[in-house]
Amino acid sequence: MELTLGRSSFPRALYLALALAAVMPAAPVAATATADDAALAHARALLARVAFVDGHNDLPWTIREAAASNLESYDLRSRREKGDTDLPRLREGLVRGQFWSVWIPSGLERPARTQLEQIDLARRMIAMHSDTLLFATRAADVERARTTGTIASFLGMENGQALENSLGALRAYYDLGVRYMTLTHGRNNDWADSATDTPAHGGLTPFGREVVREMNRLGMLVDLSHVAPAVMHQALDVSAAPVIFSHSSARALVDHPRNVPDDVLARIRKNGGVVMVTFIPPFVSAETAAWGKGLESLIFNTKTTAEMEAMEAEYAKAHGPAPHATLAQVADHIEHVARVAGNDHVGIGSDFWGSPDMPDGLADVSRFPDLFAELIRRGWSDENLTKLAGGNIVRTLAAAETVAARLQKERPASTATIEALDGKK
């Protein structure tokens, strides 16, 4: 989850759903509009036949805050007036696979408890809507969902603090269905440095390296979104399997610490992993990032949306409203990642979380075809669009499963402790 900087005069989930992406203006159609219509039709036709997988959506936390985790009172079957994610709009967006983030904030006194509650909420959500959502744990489940007309629903942990420094907990989370873990969030933990905190470990500690190795042995994807560049490089040194960035953009375009530097993008090409470009405005718009420069260190330390909104509102009084990010800027980041890392190593990790502050043209999960239409207008081939849509992340997960099968034959579960490896008491 991101605590984004944006048009904070509106509460987090209060905005009307946009009109259907397929509905076009009634006015006479000019030549450029005709071309736009053709590109959008092309995008919809392509996404109807391939499996589009989004790498990051924080709906479980949205439900936790909006409905106190009461799924019966949070209707996903109807097109919601509030928020950005529901089942009708997932269908409109032609989503065939979704990693549901089971995020927890940094600094919790009982992180494992909150993590288990979030996993429970996400699994109950999937089970309640089993006619639409398919609980997924393997790469092959994406194709199974496509053929059954459902949405493959994976779980991705976001914040390694939830381990409470226990590899046994890591294995338990895997058994509950977690298939990636973001090593940090807004703050450092005891074994890894965050991108948005003062470095404390010089990257990964010895125990942090063991976390990566055990994730490889399990087949859990190592997610490097939110980590410091030193952690990115050290995890790439250690990992025997492809890694991912589940929701990050290109630092060469926007110099934000949450984005991926070019030297890391080049290593992703060699590693075989995937960078899933996010829509969060300060990560894709240099203007939005500059506007919120004085706020970001506070934002990443908040634990509730209400606290974040109060900070943003106060900040906006002094600095004015945040500049809007745009769909075209998101497409710029996708193209940059594809140029540096390669078309085999780019995906989409939107990070929808109920905010009204997403880029113009990408306000909710129904709008994914519009992004593909933009890339079609820029000359992207169907082959590369298919890789972007889901081919790359599915291949990466399958590769992690293959590595895990080999490693499980070579070594047992690790019983290493942070006390033994890092000397912590």
Secondary structure as GFF3:
##gff-version 3
##sequence-region A 1 425
A	DSSP	alpha_helix	31	49	.	.	.	ID=ss1
A	DSSP	beta_strand	53	57	.	.	.	ID=ss2
A	DSSP	alpha_helix	59	67	.	.	.	ID=ss3
A	DSSP	three_ten_helix	71	73	.	.	.	ID=ss4
A	DSSP	alpha_helix	87	92	.	.	.	ID=ss5
A	DSSP	beta_strand	97	103	.	.	.	ID=ss6
A	DSSP	alpha_helix	111	128	.	.	.	ID=ss7
A	DSSP	beta_strand	133	135	.	.	.	ID=ss8
A	DSSP	alpha_helix	140	148	.	.	.	ID=ss9
A	DSSP	beta_strand	151	158	.	.	.	ID=ss10
A	DSSP	three_ten_helix	160	163	.	.	.	ID=ss11
A	DSSP	alpha_helix	167	175	.	.	.	ID=ss12
A	DSSP	beta_strand	178	182	.	.	.	ID=ss13
A	DSSP	alpha_helix	206	218	.	.	.	ID=ss14
A	DSSP	beta_strand	221	223	.	.	.	ID=ss15
A	DSSP	alpha_helix	229	238	.	.	.	ID=ss16
A	DSSP	beta_strand	244	245	.	.	.	ID=ss17
A	DSSP	alpha_helix	262	271	.	.	.	ID=ss18
A	DSSP	beta_strand	274	277	.	.	.	ID=ss19
A	DSSP	alpha_helix	281	284	.	.	.	ID=ss20
A	DSSP	alpha_helix	286	291	.	.	.	ID=ss21
A	DSSP	alpha_helix	296	299	.	.	.	ID=ss22
A	DSSP	alpha_helix	305	319	.	.	.	ID=ss23
A	DSSP	alpha_helix	327	340	.	.	.	ID=ss24
A	DSSP	three_ten_helix	343	345	.	.	.	ID=ss25
A	DSSP	beta_strand	346	348	.	.	.	ID=ss26
A	DSSP	three_ten_helix	365	367	.	.	.	ID=ss27
A	DSSP	alpha_helix	368	377	.	.	.	ID=ss28
A	DSSP	alpha_helix	382	386	.	.	.	ID=ss29
A	DSSP	pi_helix	387	391	.	.	.	ID=ss30
A	DSSP	alpha_helix	392	410	.	.	.	ID=ss31
A	DSSP	alpha_helix	418	422	.	.	.	ID=ss32
###
